[in-house]
């Protein structure tokens, strides 16, 4: 997959088959669009092009919105789109000036003059242009004028519940990581650098790696204890993760601490990816370290049952 950090870097290709959107999560609905995009590209003997934007439009339009949380970091999204078979990924800078493009200007300047779109495939209820004024109906009008065909992918349902990035965020914020994985079509994950903590876990037989999340917009699932898989330096391990304030130990603050089973290596400074498999329990304040140690022993047994299923 070729990645372009602005549309001006994109070079003309034969019969571009294009889709556009934020694609946060690259969930099953997005995957259906991508699958159709690939099929159309084969029909047209062309190549697939996905146009997305960075920063996320809400970061630019509502900079004081502290509630914004995203399912993917930029690098995670790139990896997923490559995995699902996109040929060309354009990540165009989203600015206030760009947001003022009318729907006609977006189609003419971006889709036609810059990308030379042959066919356009969009998701259900897709909007674009200034104040989200553009719609599928507009594209059907513009297509014959500018020489491209357009088709809309209908809403994809699972058990009659429409998939959306919003629903996935809500599931994760409730700790329902299995529901999120069902909608995503892959296990939800977070990545970060392993940093040194207070090392109190070592004193009770459960050493933990503290994960530093540098992207403040990345959504962390609800506080609690999770059965997880941990990828380190290309190797996958089993473990359990605590998300939260660790109330039994004062002064910790909110953190992500993972106990990797059967593991004893110095990994400070390494990048770790945590895959959320299932939530084990709420975070609990115990009366002391002995009670905490007993709970962790139970957590490990339950986590292994889940991970070895």
C-alpha positions in Angstrom: 0.0 0.0 0.0 1.3 3.5 -0.9 0.6 6.2 1.7 0.5 9.9 0.8 0.4 12.5 3.5 -1.3 15.1 1.3 -3.3 14.9 -1.9 -0.7 16.9 -3.9 1.6 13.9 -3.5 -0.8 11.5 -5.2 0.1 10.6 -8.8 -2.3 9.8 -11.5 -3.2 6.1 -11.7 -5.3 4.0 -14.1 -9.0 3.9 -13.3 -9.0 5.0 -9.6 -11.8 3.4 -7.6 -12.3 5.7 -4.6 -13.9 5.9 -1.2 -13.6 8.6 1.4 -14.2 9.0 5.1 -12.6 9.0 8.5 -12.7 5.1 8.8 -12.2 5.2 12.5 -12.0 1.6 13.8 -11.9 0.1 10.3 -14.9 -1.9 11.5 -17.1 -4.4 9.7 -19.1 -1.7 7.9 -15.9 -0.1 6.7 -14.6 -3.5 5.6 -17.7 -4.1 3.5 -17.0 -0.8 1.7 -13.4 -1.8 1.2 -14.4 -5.3 -0.1 -16.7 -3.7 -2.6 -14.0 -1.2 -3.6 -11.7 -4.1 -4.4 -14.3 -5.9 -6.5 -15.1 -2.7 -8.5 -11.4 -2.1 -9.1 -11.1 -5.6 -10.5 -14.0 -4.9 -12.8 -12.5 -1.6 -14.0 -8.9 -3.0 -14.1 -8.1 -0.1 -11.8 -6.7 0.5 -8.3 -8.3 1.3 -5.0 -7.9 4.7 -3.4 -9.0 5.6 0.1 -9.1 9.3 1.0 -9.1 10.1 4.7 -8.1 13.0 6.8 -5.8 14.0 9.7 -6.4 15.4 12.2 -9.8 14.0 12.7 -12.3 16.8 11.6 -13.7 17.2 15.1 -10.2 18.0 16.5 -10.1 21.0 14.1 -13.8 22.1 14.2 -14.2 21.6 18.0 -10.7 22.0 19.5 -12.1 22.3 23.0 -14.0 19.0 22.8 -12.3 17.0 25.6 -14.8 14.1 25.0 -13.4 13.1 21.6 -12.0 9.6 21.7 -10.9 7.6 18.7 -10.7 3.9 18.1 -7.5 4.1 16.1 -4.2 6.0 16.2 -2.9 7.1 12.8 -0.5 4.2 12.7 -3.1 1.6 13.7 -5.5 2.8 11.0 -2.7 2.6 8.4 -1.9 -1.0 9.4 -5.5 -2.0 9.3 -6.2 -0.5 5.9 -3.1 -2.2 4.5 -4.3 -5.5 6.0 -7.7 -5.2 4.3 -6.2 -4.6 0.9 -6.2 -0.9 0.0 -3.7 0.1 -2.8 -3.4 3.8 -2.2 -4.1 5.7 1.1 -4.3 9.5 1.0 -4.2 11.1 4.4 -5.0 14.7 3.6 -4.5 17.4 6.3 -7.8 18.6 7.6 -7.8 22.3 8.3 -10.4 25.0 8.8 -9.8 26.2 5.3 -10.3 22.7 3.9 -13.6 22.4 6.0 -15.0 25.4 4.1 -15.0 23.6 0.7 -18.5 23.3 -0.6 -19.7 19.9 -1.7 -19.3 20.9 -5.4 -15.7 22.2 -4.7 -14.9 18.9 -2.9 -16.1 16.8 -5.8 -14.5 19.0 -8.5 -11.2 19.9 -6.8 -10.5 16.7 -4.9 -12.3 13.8 -6.4 -12.1 14.8 -10.0 -9.1 17.1 -10.6 -6.8 15.7 -8.0 -7.7 12.0 -7.9 -9.4 11.6 -11.3 -12.0 9.3 -9.8 -13.4 6.6 -12.2 -15.9 5.1 -9.7 -16.8 6.2 -6.2 -18.0 3.8 -3.5 -19.4 5.4 -0.3 -20.9 4.1 2.9 -24.5 4.5 4.0 -25.6 8.1 5.0 -22.2 9.6 4.0 -21.9 13.4 4.1 -19.1 15.7 2.9 -18.3 19.3 2.2 -19.0 22.5 4.2 -21.4 21.8 7.0 -21.8 18.2 5.7 -24.0 19.5 3.0 -23.1 16.9 0.4 -24.9 13.5 0.3 -25.4 10.5 -2.0 -28.1 12.3 -3.8 -25.7 15.2 -4.6 -23.1 12.7 -5.9 -25.6 11.0 -8.2 -26.2 14.5 -9.7 -22.4 15.4 -9.9 -21.4 12.0 -11.4 -22.7 12.4 -14.9 -21.4 16.0 -15.0 -17.8 15.1 -14.0 -17.7 11.7 -15.6 -17.6 9.2 -12.6 -20.1 6.6 -11.4 -21.1 6.4 -7.7 -22.7 3.7 -5.6 -23.7 3.6 -1.9 -23.2 0.6 0.4 -26.3 0.1 2.5 -26.2 0.0 6.3 -24.7 -3.3 7.5 -26.6 -4.8 10.5 -25.6 -7.4 13.0 -28.7 -8.7 14.9 -30.5 -5.6 13.5 -28.1 -3.2 15.2 -26.4 -0.8 12.8 -22.6 -0.9 13.1 -21.0 2.5 13.7 -17.9 3.8 15.3 -20.1 5.5 17.9 -21.7 2.2 19.0 -18.2 0.6 19.3 -17.0 3.4 21.4 -20.0 3.0 23.7 -19.3 -0.7 24.0 -15.7 -0.1 25.0 -16.6 2.6 27.5 -18.9 0.1 29.1 -16.1 -2.5 29.2 -17.9 -4.7 26.6 -14.8 -5.6 24.6 -16.3 -8.7 23.2 -19.2 -6.7 21.7 -16.7 -4.2 20.3 -14.7 -7.0 18.7 -17.9 -8.4 17.1 -18.6 -5.0 15.5 -14.9 -4.4 14.6 -14.3 -7.8 13.1 -11.0 -7.8 15.0 -9.9 -7.6 18.6 -9.6 -4.1 20.0 -6.1 -3.1 21.0 -4.0 -0.3 22.4 -0.2 0.2 22.0 2.2 2.1 24.1 5.7 2.2 25.5 6.6 0.1 28.6 7.7 2.5 31.4 8.9 2.0 35.0 6.3 2.1 37.7 6.5 1.7 41.5 7.3 -2.1 41.1 4.9 -3.0 43.9 3.5 -5.9 41.9 6.8 -7.7 42.2 6.5 -7.7 46.0 3.3 -9.8 45.8 4.4 -12.1 42.9 2.6 -10.3 40.1 5.0 -7.9 38.4 3.4 -5.6 35.9 4.5 -3.6 32.9 3.2 -0.1 32.9 2.0 1.0 29.5 2.4 4.7 28.6 -0.3 5.9 26.2 1.1 8.9 24.3 -2.0 9.6 22.1 -4.5 11.4 24.3 -7.3 10.7 21.8 -7.0 6.9 21.9 -10.0 5.4 23.6 -9.1 3.2 26.6 -11.8 0.7 27.7 -13.7 1.1 31.0 -11.8 0.6 34.2 -11.5 -3.0 35.4 -9.4 -6.1 35.0 -9.2 -7.8 31.6 -7.9 -11.1 30.1 -5.5 -9.9 27.4 -3.0 -10.9 24.8 0.3 -8.9 24.7 2.4 -8.5 21.6 6.1 -7.7 22.3 8.8 -7.6 19.7 6.7 -9.8 17.4 5.9 -12.5 20.0 2.4 -13.0 21.5 2.0 -13.6 25.2 -1.0 -14.1 27.6 -1.7 -11.9 30.5 -4.2 -9.8 32.6 -4.5 -6.1 32.6 -5.7 -3.6 35.1 -7.2 -0.3 33.8 -7.9 2.3 36.4 -6.6 4.0 39.5 -5.5 0.9 41.3 -7.4 2.0 44.5 -5.7 -0.5 46.8 -2.4 1.3 46.3 -2.7 5.0 47.0 -1.1 7.6 44.7 -0.9 5.5 41.6 -3.2 7.6 39.4 -5.0 6.1 36.3 -2.8 3.6 34.6 -2.6 0.5 32.4 -0.7 -2.3 34.1 -0.3 -5.7 32.5 0.9 -8.8 34.2 2.4 -11.0 31.5 2.2 -14.7 32.4 5.3 -16.8 32.5 7.5 -13.8 31.5 10.6 -12.4 33.1 12.4 -10.0 30.7 13.5 -6.4 30.9 11.3 -4.6 28.4 11.5 -1.0 29.6 11.3 1.3 26.5 9.8 -1.4 24.3 6.5 -1.0 22.4 3.7 -3.3 23.6 0.4 -3.9 22.0 -2.5 -5.0 24.3 -5.4 -7.0 22.8 -8.5 -6.9 25.0 -10.1 -10.4 25.0 -12.6 -10.3 27.9 -13.4 -8.2 31.0 -12.9 -10.2 34.2 -14.3 -7.8 36.8 -14.6 -4.3 38.1 -11.7 -2.6 39.8 -12.0 -3.1 43.6 -10.5 -1.5 46.6 -9.1 -4.3 48.8 -8.4 -4.0 52.5 -4.7 -4.8 52.0 -2.1 -6.5 49.8 -2.9 -10.0 51.0 -6.5 -9.6 49.8 -5.3 -8.1 46.5 -2.9 -11.0 46.0 -5.7 -13.5 46.5 -7.9 -11.7 44.0 -5.0 -11.6 41.5 -4.6 -15.4 41.8 -8.3 -15.8 41.0 -8.0 -13.4 38.1 -5.1 -15.3 36.6 -7.1 -18.6 36.8 -10.1 -17.0 35.1 -8.0 -15.3 32.5 -6.2 -18.5 31.5 -9.6 -20.3 31.1 -10.7 -17.5 28.7 -7.4 -17.3 26.8 -7.1 -21.0 26.4 -10.6 -21.5 25.2 
